[in-house]
Structure formats: C-alpha cells, structure tokens
Amino acid sequence: MKISINDKIIESTDLCLGVYDLGLNRGYAVFDYFKIVACNFRFFEDHLDRFLNSVHLSNIPFQYSREQVKEKVVHLNVINKIENGFVRITLTAGDSDNFSRISSHSNLIIVVGSSPISEPNKTKPGIKLISRYFQRAIPKIKTTDYFFAQMHQAAMLEWCAADILYYTDSITETSRANIFFVKNGTLYTPKSNILEGITRKKILSIYPDTEIVDIPINEIHRFDEAFICSSTREITPVLKIDDIIIGSGKAGPKVTELSQKFRMLSH
C-alpha cells in the first residue's frame, strides 16, 4: 500500500520517522480519520475542518494549505484505488534536537486502507462499555494520545467491553466515540469537555431537539436506550454499562430509526 509523507509517495513499509520526532517522544501530534464509501470520502469537508482546527489549536507548524491537503488525499486514493475503507491524516511536530524544541518542519502522513462496509438497513450489534473516572487532556483537539484507553485494554477484554466510558462530575465520551442516551423518544448527549465528533454533528442535524446537557454517571439507569457514534462505528447500540443493563438490553426503536436515517446522509 502506498502512503503519503509530506511531498512524497512511498510504500507503507518504507516509512521512517526520526528518533527525535516529537510525535514519538512527546505525543505532540494530531490526526483525523474518515471513511471511504463507494469511492466517496464521507463528510470530507467536515473532517478537514476539524483536522485543520486541531492543527491551529495545537500550534504545530504546518506548511500546507487546505487545498493541498485535499489534493494529497485524492491523489493517494487514485493510486491505491480504495473503494470502501478509510483515510487517516496525521501531523507530527517533526524532529527536535533536544526532544523539546519545536522545529519549523512537521510531518504530514496520509494513509488509506480497505475496510468492510456496514450492511444497509441493518442496525449494528450492541456492545458493552466499562466506565472509568478520566478526563481527556485537551478535548477540543483530536490528538494521538490514547494512553489511558490503551492501558485499560486488559480490563476491556476481561469485561468483554468494546470501549471505556469516561466521566468526571458527569459523563463525557468514550475513548473513541461520542455517546447519546434516549428517554421517552428524546435524545440526550453530554455537553461539556468532549471532542465534538463529526458523526455527533450529523446526528444533531437530524434531531435538532436533542438535549445537550450534563449527565451524571449515576443517572444512566434511567434511560431507555443508549448508543455511541463515530466515523468508525457510525451508530452502535450500547446494551450495558458496567453492570447496568440499558433499557430492555436490546437495540431500541430510536437507535434503529437513527441508523437508517444516518445511512441516507452523504454530506
């Protein structure tokens, strides 16, 4: 598979980052990820907006325009011919001679790959979450820091959980997705200290009357349904959080309805 790094197209196996790279040594890197569906980049402009906002807020030097990034993505996929899959754009802060000082040259890495697509008109299987007290350090920036989630991989396996639900004074998000709850047909989603996902944004456009509020962790038992949403998982029902069964313990009517409406979106 060919990948793009800065102004070069190379084999993925030939990629070399310096041992002084700040993405490696300080976790100083941002990224974004989105799907390719039937040869189309799903929500491309929205993901570019978020990626460039992360770049801006992170203060990582960046030498490319929006149009140049778009051209690189399109050109790479012309070469690789991915019909259904993904695009991942990563920006590391580049080499530092003392593992701290920022240079003027960052590294823009673009990767595409194949992945299966969801079956049309079929709700995804439900999942379980485990909850942990944690707050993402800089929720407005999509960084490569997934340290906390990675260190809990063994716990997720033990509990047969697909992800971790973060909370502090209230629920925020999972390590890789936003979360919604349903009560009496109304959607609720956390308000504060979250990475605002593109899929979340699209759901709010479908259901503008969604209640965006702080949700204490001890109130999850009162909801009828729950689901997480992300570019990877799209709309995925949550059937259990820790030992608490959500609603009937099965995918509910609102999640099924939303899944069908979401698949009709193209932009």
Secondary structure by P-SEA (a helix, b strand, c coil): ccccccccccccccccccccccccccccccbbbbbbccccccaaaaaaaaaaaaaaaacccccccaaaaaaaaaaaaaaacccccbbbbbbcccccccccccccbbbbbbbbbbbbbcccccccccbbbbbbbccccccccccccaaaaaaaaaaaaaacccbbbbbcccccccccbbbbbbcccbbbbbcccccccaaaaaaaaaccccccccccccccccccccccccccccbbbbccccccccccccccaaaaaaaaaaaaccc
